[in-house]
Amino acid sequence: MKRCTQCGDEKPEDAFEMQPSRGRLRAECRECRRIASREWYAKRRLNPPEKKPETKRCKDCLEVKSISEFRPNGAGYFHARCKTCEKAIHQAKRREQYRNDPTGRFYWPFVNEAGIRVKPCTYCHAEKATSEFYTNRPGRLHGKCKDCDKAIRQANYDANPEKYRSASLESARRHPDRARARHQRWYNANREYYVRYHREYYAANRDRYLAYYRVRHSKETPGFRHMWYVRRREYFQVYVETNKERIRENGHKWRQRHPEKHADIYNRYRARKRNAPRIEKIDRKAIIERDNWTCYLCGVTCTPQNVTLDHVVPLYRDGTHTADNLRVACRPCNSRKGTKLLCELLLSA
């Protein structure tokens, strides 16, 4: 039993609050403190402050902040703690609540000690950043993290793949626009993987592809082939008109990645323009290695920066674009020779 200093009655210790700062029970009982608090708040309401303060010092962080950082407490007064400190206290209570609760109901997001907004997963119980959770609806997150959700979905799919495959096909049939947009988003995010996978799959099943297309083309009529050719040409023209910048950028990137292929294609283009009697695909590396990187005009060893291939009989003089008509030449000698024959070059020298 303990006597209340306010009302003078002896009451059990449960009727008194604990004073945390001193580690003992308060002198006044709960009822007296409640009555005094009501009287104090009633006096505040009757005597509101004449002017709204512009700043206020927080009770916890001891920082002087704008009054807009404090919640109003009624009658022109404001809370002792700022909104940030109140939110931190509330989150700490919720965090302790969900950690001590065996039912696991309190899996709410909170800010950890490092200042990162995290959330515990209801499946693996690990605290992860909120970006690791899917959005259920605006302002709400899934209970399971992305990794756990992906693992569960994969396990369900492995257990019954036909069910999920048929459901996916049925959804695509009902909503073709939505399925097309979803596939386009996935393709834009995984283009490199998509191209690499299909190239590997085609290389592994090339014979099956060729057999299928032989049968398919054998059943096509000349009219169908012409219609398909016209349709492809129209589609290509529209694609070129609407994607000029993209095509130009992709071409520039391809030329940077494959300079030797680009050089071979350009040289064959020049040979066709000059009506060369014979044109072949050239292995640039093989010809350079064959001539041991040595210029056949001056005998100097070439470098990767100035090595070129020169037509011994120029295309302008009805020369062929073949490996036996090509020799390694440094850039200055190739420019000096131009469209001359070897005898003409020697006489001019």
C-alpha positions as CSV (number, residue, x, y, z in Angstrom):
1,M,0.0,0.0,0.0
2,K,1.1,3.6,-0.6
3,R,-0.4,6.9,0.4
4,C,-1.2,9.6,-2.2
5,T,0.2,13.0,-1.4
6,Q,-2.6,14.7,-3.2
7,C,-5.8,13.1,-1.9
8,G,-4.2,11.5,1.2
9,D,-5.8,8.0,0.6
10,E,-3.9,4.8,0.9
11,K,-4.1,2.8,-2.4
12,P,-2.4,-0.3,-3.8
13,E,0.9,0.2,-5.7
14,D,-0.9,-0.6,-9.0
15,A,-2.7,2.7,-8.7
16,F,0.6,4.7,-9.0
17,E,2.6,5.2,-12.1
18,M,6.3,4.5,-12.3
19,Q,8.7,7.4,-12.6
20,P,11.3,6.2,-15.1
21,S,13.9,9.0,-14.4
22,R,14.1,8.0,-10.7
23,G,13.1,4.3,-10.9
24,R,10.3,4.6,-8.3
25,L,6.6,5.2,-8.0
26,R,5.2,8.7,-8.3
27,A,3.8,10.4,-5.2
28,E,0.4,11.2,-6.7
29,C,-1.9,8.4,-7.8
30,R,-3.2,8.0,-11.4
31,E,-6.6,9.5,-10.6
32,C,-5.2,12.6,-9.0
33,R,-2.7,13.1,-11.9
34,R,-5.6,12.7,-14.4
35,I,-7.7,15.3,-12.6
36,A,-4.8,17.7,-12.4
37,S,-4.1,17.2,-16.1
38,R,-7.7,17.9,-17.0
39,E,-7.6,21.1,-14.9
40,W,-4.4,22.2,-16.5
41,Y,-5.6,21.7,-20.1
42,A,-8.9,23.5,-19.2
43,K,-6.9,26.5,-17.9
44,R,-4.8,26.5,-21.2
45,R,-8.0,26.5,-23.3
46,L,-9.3,29.4,-21.3
47,N,-6.1,31.4,-21.6
48,P,-4.7,30.8,-25.2
49,P,-1.5,32.6,-26.2
50,E,-2.1,36.0,-27.8
51,K,0.4,35.4,-30.7
52,K,1.3,32.2,-32.5
53,P,5.1,31.5,-32.1
54,E,7.3,31.3,-35.2
55,T,9.8,28.8,-33.8
56,K,10.0,26.2,-31.1
57,R,12.7,24.0,-29.5
58,C,12.1,20.3,-29.7
59,K,12.1,18.4,-26.4
60,D,14.1,15.4,-27.7
61,C,16.5,16.7,-30.4
62,L,16.8,20.1,-28.8
63,E,16.8,21.8,-32.2
64,V,15.0,25.1,-32.8
65,K,12.7,24.5,-35.7
66,S,9.9,26.3,-37.5
67,I,6.5,26.0,-35.8
68,S,5.2,24.1,-38.9
69,E,7.4,21.2,-37.8
70,F,5.2,20.7,-34.7
71,R,1.7,19.3,-34.4
72,P,-0.9,21.6,-32.9
73,N,-2.0,20.6,-29.4
74,G,-5.1,22.7,-29.2
75,A,-5.9,26.3,-28.1
76,G,-2.9,27.8,-29.9
77,Y,-0.3,25.5,-28.3
78,F,1.9,22.9,-29.9
79,H,3.4,19.5,-29.0
80,A,6.7,19.5,-27.2
81,R,8.3,17.1,-29.8
82,C,8.7,17.8,-33.5
83,K,7.1,15.7,-36.1
84,T,10.4,13.9,-36.9
85,C,11.0,12.9,-33.3
86,E,7.4,11.8,-32.8
87,K,7.6,9.7,-36.0
88,A,10.8,8.1,-34.8
89,I,9.3,7.2,-31.4
90,H,6.2,5.8,-33.1
91,Q,8.3,3.6,-35.5
92,A,10.5,2.4,-32.6
93,K,7.4,1.3,-30.7
94,R,5.9,-0.4,-33.8
95,R,9.3,-2.1,-34.4
96,E,9.5,-3.4,-30.9
97,Q,5.9,-4.4,-31.1
98,Y,6.3,-6.6,-34.2
99,R,9.6,-8.1,-32.9
100,N,7.9,-9.2,-29.6
101,D,4.6,-10.3,-31.1
102,P,4.6,-14.0,-32.0
103,T,1.7,-13.7,-34.4
104,G,3.8,-11.5,-36.8
105,R,1.0,-9.0,-37.5
106,F,3.2,-5.9,-37.4
107,Y,5.2,-6.1,-40.6
108,W,5.2,-2.4,-41.3
109,P,7.9,-0.3,-43.0
110,F,10.1,1.7,-40.7
111,V,13.4,3.7,-40.8
112,N,16.3,1.7,-39.3
113,E,19.3,3.1,-37.5
114,A,21.2,3.8,-40.8
115,G,18.3,6.0,-42.0
116,I,17.1,3.5,-44.6
117,R,13.4,2.8,-44.9
118,V,13.1,-1.0,-44.6
119,K,10.4,-3.6,-44.1
120,P,10.5,-7.2,-42.7
121,C,9.5,-10.0,-45.0
122,T,6.6,-12.1,-43.8
123,Y,8.2,-15.2,-45.4
124,C,12.0,-15.0,-44.6
125,H,11.6,-12.5,-41.8
126,A,14.6,-10.5,-43.0
127,E,14.6,-6.7,-42.9
128,K,15.1,-5.4,-46.5
129,A,14.7,-2.0,-48.2
130,T,11.2,-1.1,-49.4
131,S,12.5,-1.2,-53.0
132,E,12.8,-5.0,-52.6
133,F,9.0,-5.3,-52.3
134,Y,6.4,-5.2,-55.0
135,T,3.7,-2.5,-54.7
136,N,0.3,-4.0,-53.9
137,R,-1.6,-0.7,-54.4
138,P,-0.6,3.0,-54.0
139,G,1.0,3.3,-50.6
140,R,0.9,-0.4,-49.8
141,L,3.7,-3.0,-50.1
142,H,3.5,-6.8,-50.5
143,G,4.2,-8.8,-47.4
144,K,6.8,-11.0,-49.1
145,C,9.9,-9.6,-50.6
146,K,10.7,-10.0,-54.4
147,D,13.1,-12.9,-53.9
148,C,10.7,-14.9,-51.8
149,D,7.8,-14.1,-54.1
150,K,9.8,-15.2,-57.1
151,A,10.8,-18.4,-55.4
152,I,7.2,-19.2,-54.4
153,R,6.0,-18.5,-57.9
154,Q,8.7,-20.6,-59.5
155,A,7.9,-23.5,-57.1
156,N,4.2,-23.3,-58.0
157,Y,5.0,-23.2,-61.7
158,D,7.3,-26.2,-61.5
159,A,4.5,-28.1,-59.6
160,N,1.9,-27.5,-62.3
161,P,3.4,-25.8,-65.5
162,E,0.5,-26.6,-67.8
163,K,-2.0,-24.8,-65.6
164,Y,0.0,-21.5,-65.6
165,R,0.9,-21.8,-69.3
166,S,-2.8,-22.2,-70.3
167,A,-3.8,-19.3,-68.0
168,S,-1.1,-17.1,-69.6
169,L,-2.2,-18.0,-73.1
170,E,-5.9,-17.4,-72.2
171,S,-5.0,-14.0,-70.7
172,A,-3.0,-13.0,-73.9
173,R,-5.9,-14.1,-76.1
174,R,-8.4,-11.9,-74.1
175,H,-6.1,-8.9,-73.7
176,P,-3.7,-8.8,-76.7
177,D,-2.8,-5.1,-76.3
178,R,-1.9,-5.6,-72.7
179,A,0.2,-8.8,-73.5
180,R,2.0,-7.0,-76.4
181,A,2.8,-4.0,-74.1
182,R,4.1,-6.3,-71.4
183,H,6.3,-8.2,-73.8
184,Q,7.7,-4.9,-75.2
185,R,8.6,-3.7,-71.7
186,W,10.3,-7.0,-71.0
187,Y,12.2,-6.9,-74.4
188,N,13.4,-3.3,-73.8
189,A,14.8,-4.4,-70.4
190,N,16.3,-7.7,-71.5
191,R,17.2,-7.1,-75.2
192,E,20.8,-8.5,-75.0
193,Y,19.6,-11.6,-73.2
194,Y,16.7,-12.1,-75.8
195,V,19.1,-11.8,-78.8
196,R,21.7,-14.1,-77.2
197,Y,19.2,-16.7,-76.3
198,H,17.5,-16.8,-79.7
199,R,20.9,-17.0,-81.5
200,E,22.0,-20.0,-79.3
201,Y,18.6,-21.7,-79.7
202,Y,18.7,-21.2,-83.5
203,A,22.3,-22.6,-83.6
204,A,21.3,-25.7,-81.6
205,N,18.1,-26.3,-83.7
206,R,19.2,-25.0,-87.2
207,D,18.3,-28.2,-89.0
208,R,14.8,-28.3,-87.6
209,Y,14.3,-24.6,-88.6
210,L,15.5,-25.3,-92.2
211,A,13.3,-28.4,-92.6
212,Y,10.3,-26.4,-91.3
213,Y,10.9,-23.5,-93.7
214,R,11.5,-25.9,-96.7
215,V,8.1,-27.4,-96.1
216,R,6.4,-24.1,-95.6
217,H,7.9,-22.5,-98.7
218,S,7.1,-25.5,-100.9
219,K,3.4,-24.9,-100.1
220,E,3.5,-21.2,-101.0
221,T,2.2,-20.0,-104.4
222,P,3.9,-17.3,-106.4
223,G,1.1,-14.9,-105.7
224,F,1.5,-15.5,-101.9
225,R,5.2,-14.9,-102.1
226,H,4.8,-11.7,-104.0
227,M,2.2,-10.4,-101.5
228,W,4.5,-11.3,-98.6
229,Y,7.4,-9.5,-100.4
230,V,5.3,-6.4,-100.9
231,R,4.2,-6.4,-97.3
232,R,7.7,-6.8,-96.0
233,R,8.9,-4.0,-98.2
234,E,6.2,-1.6,-97.0
235,Y,6.8,-2.5,-93.4
236,F,10.5,-1.9,-93.9
237,Q,9.9,1.5,-95.5
238,V,7.6,2.6,-92.6
239,Y,10.2,1.3,-90.1
240,V,13.0,3.3,-91.7
241,E,10.9,6.5,-91.9
242,T,10.0,6.3,-88.2
243,N,13.3,5.1,-86.8
244,K,16.0,7.0,-88.8
245,E,17.9,8.1,-85.7
246,R,17.8,4.7,-84.1
247,I,19.0,3.0,-87.4
248,R,21.8,5.6,-87.7
249,E,22.9,5.1,-84.1
250,N,22.9,1.3,-84.4
251,G,24.9,1.4,-87.6
252,H,27.5,3.6,-86.0
253,K,27.8,1.3,-83.0
254,W,28.1,-1.8,-85.3
255,R,30.8,-0.1,-87.4
256,Q,32.7,0.6,-84.2
257,R,32.4,-3.0,-83.0
258,H,33.3,-4.6,-86.4
259,P,35.7,-2.2,-88.3
260,E,37.1,-5.0,-90.4
261,K,33.7,-6.3,-91.5
262,H,32.7,-2.7,-92.3
263,A,35.9,-2.2,-94.4
264,D,35.2,-5.4,-96.3
265,I,31.6,-4.4,-97.1
266,Y,32.7,-0.9,-98.2
267,N,35.4,-2.3,-100.5
268,R,33.0,-4.7,-102.1
269,Y,30.6,-1.8,-102.6
270,R,33.3,0.2,-104.3
271,A,34.1,-2.8,-106.5
272,R,30.5,-3.2,-107.6
273,K,30.3,0.5,-108.4
274,R,33.4,0.1,-110.6
275,N,31.9,-3.0,-112.3
276,A,34.9,-5.2,-111.2
277,P,35.0,-8.4,-113.3
278,R,35.3,-10.5,-110.1
279,I,34.4,-9.8,-106.5
280,E,35.0,-12.0,-103.5
281,K,34.6,-11.8,-99.7
282,I,38.0,-10.9,-98.3
283,D,39.5,-12.0,-95.0
284,R,41.4,-8.8,-94.1
285,K,43.3,-10.4,-91.2
286,A,44.5,-13.4,-93.4
287,I,45.9,-11.1,-96.1
288,I,47.7,-8.9,-93.5
289,E,49.2,-12.0,-91.9
290,R,50.1,-13.4,-95.3
291,D,52.2,-10.3,-96.2
292,N,53.6,-10.2,-92.6
293,W,52.4,-6.6,-92.1
294,T,55.0,-5.4,-94.7
295,C,54.2,-2.7,-97.3
296,Y,54.9,-4.1,-100.8
297,L,55.8,-0.7,-102.1
298,C,58.3,0.6,-99.6
299,G,59.1,-2.4,-97.5
300,V,58.2,-0.7,-94.1
301,T,56.5,-2.7,-91.4
302,C,53.0,-1.3,-91.0
303,T,51.2,-0.5,-87.8
304,P,47.5,-1.1,-87.0
305,Q,46.9,2.6,-87.4
306,N,48.3,2.9,-91.0
307,V,47.9,-0.5,-92.5
308,T,45.7,-0.7,-95.6
309,L,45.0,-3.1,-98.5
310,D,45.8,-1.9,-102.0
311,H,44.6,-3.3,-105.3
312,V,47.7,-4.1,-107.4
313,V,45.6,-3.7,-110.5
314,P,43.3,-0.8,-109.5
315,L,39.5,-1.2,-109.8
316,Y,39.7,1.8,-112.1
317,R,41.7,-0.3,-114.5
318,D,39.4,-3.3,-114.4
319,G,41.1,-5.0,-111.5
320,T,39.5,-7.7,-109.5
321,H,38.5,-7.5,-105.9
322,T,40.1,-10.8,-104.9
323,A,42.8,-11.9,-102.4
324,D,45.4,-12.4,-105.1
325,N,45.0,-8.8,-106.3
326,L,45.3,-7.3,-102.8
327,R,48.6,-6.5,-101.0
328,V,49.4,-4.8,-97.8
329,A,50.4,-1.1,-98.2
330,C,51.0,1.7,-95.7
331,R,48.6,4.6,-96.0
332,P,51.1,7.1,-97.5
333,C,52.1,4.6,-100.3
334,N,48.5,3.7,-101.0
335,S,47.6,7.4,-101.3
336,R,50.6,8.1,-103.6
337,K,49.9,5.1,-105.9
338,G,46.2,6.0,-106.3
339,T,44.9,4.5,-109.6
340,K,48.3,4.0,-111.2
341,L,49.8,0.7,-112.2
342,L,53.1,-0.4,-110.7
343,C,55.0,0.5,-113.9
344,E,53.5,3.9,-114.0
345,L,54.3,4.5,-110.3
346,L,58.0,3.5,-111.0
347,L,58.3,5.8,-114.0
348,S,56.8,8.8,-112.1
349,A,59.2,8.2,-109.3
